[in-house]
Amino acid sequence: MTHSHHHPSHETPFSSLFKVFVLSGAFMVVEIAGGLWSGSLALLADSGHMAIDTAAVGLGLFASWIARRPPTGRRTYGYYRAEILAAAVNSVLLILAAIWICYEAWHRFGEPHAIKAGWMTVIAFAGLVVNL
């Protein structure tokens, strides 16, 4: 017969999201620098994706804070729409990033850039670890 002790976590969803916000924001800066230094469009594209993820988490944190406000006479449903608006902004940012990546990729077909593949691989692997 096994016996396990389950201790409740003192971490709130807000604090967990804040940690994700800080970690993804910090690594986004690493990927931007690494992408510019190595000449890798893949790293720059992923840094754009990390920027959007960071913005989405930041918007989500802000929206959840706003959504906790109680309903008023004027806003009978409260502020729950803030979360919906944050999701809409995130969608628009993802679409714009995809357009930018396609634009840059099209230009690189005509004028390929040399990249520092070793460094790009190291930074990309670190990005994978951060995303996991």
Secondary structure, DSSP 8 states (H G I E B T S, - for coil): ------------HHHHHHHHHHHHHHHHHHHHHHHHHHT-HHHHHHHHHHHHHHHHHHHHHHHHHHHTS---SS-TTTTTHHHHHHHHHHHHHHHHHHHHHHHHHHHHHHS-----HHHHHHHHHHHHHHH-
